[in-house]
């Protein structure tokens, strides 16, 4: 069983790897798919900036969970 320190280490490694992967995907979408229009950018960038929280919040909760 993984202890609290191991869980935090694995969670941090997963969070950093996932965030790098997510950022690469968002940059690719922004450069190749996003139309060059101010309204599209106004919608896309805040949405992309918050969307990474969906997988991050459960991961952080798992990292902080107490052992029973």
N, C-alpha and C positions, 0 to 999 in steps of 0.2 A: 504494500500500500504506500502511496506517496504521502509524505508528511507535508506540513504547511510550507516549509521552505522550498521543497521540491515542486509543489503545486504553484507557488508564486514564480519560481524560475521558469517552469514550463509555460505558464500563462503569459509571462512577460515575453518570452521568446516567440510564442505563437502570436501575441499581439503585435510585436514589432514586424515579424514576417508578414502577417496579414495586412498590416497597414502599408507596408512597402508595396505589396502586390496590389492592394486597392488603389494606392496613389498612382501606380503605373497604369492601371486600367482607366482611371479617371482622366489622366493626362492624355492617353491615347484617344479616348472618346472626345475630349475637348478639342484636340488638334484635328482629328480626322472626320468626326461626325457632326459636331456642334456647328450650326450655321454661324456665320460671322455677323451676328446681330446683337445689339446691346440687350434686348429683352431676353433672348435665349440665354445669354451669359448671366444676366441678373437672376434668372431662375435656376440655371444649372449649378453655378458655383456654391451658393448657400446650401442647396439640396445635396450636392456631392460632399460638402463639408460636414454635414450632419448624418448622412446615410451610413457612414462607417460605424456609428454608435450602435446600430442594430446588432451586429455580432459582438461588439466589444463589451457591452453591458453584461450579457450573460457570462462572458469569459471572466470579467473582473469579479462578478459575484461568486463564480466557482473558485477563483483564486482566494477570495476572502472567507470562504466557507469554513466553519469550525468542524473539526473531526469529532465524531461521536464515539 
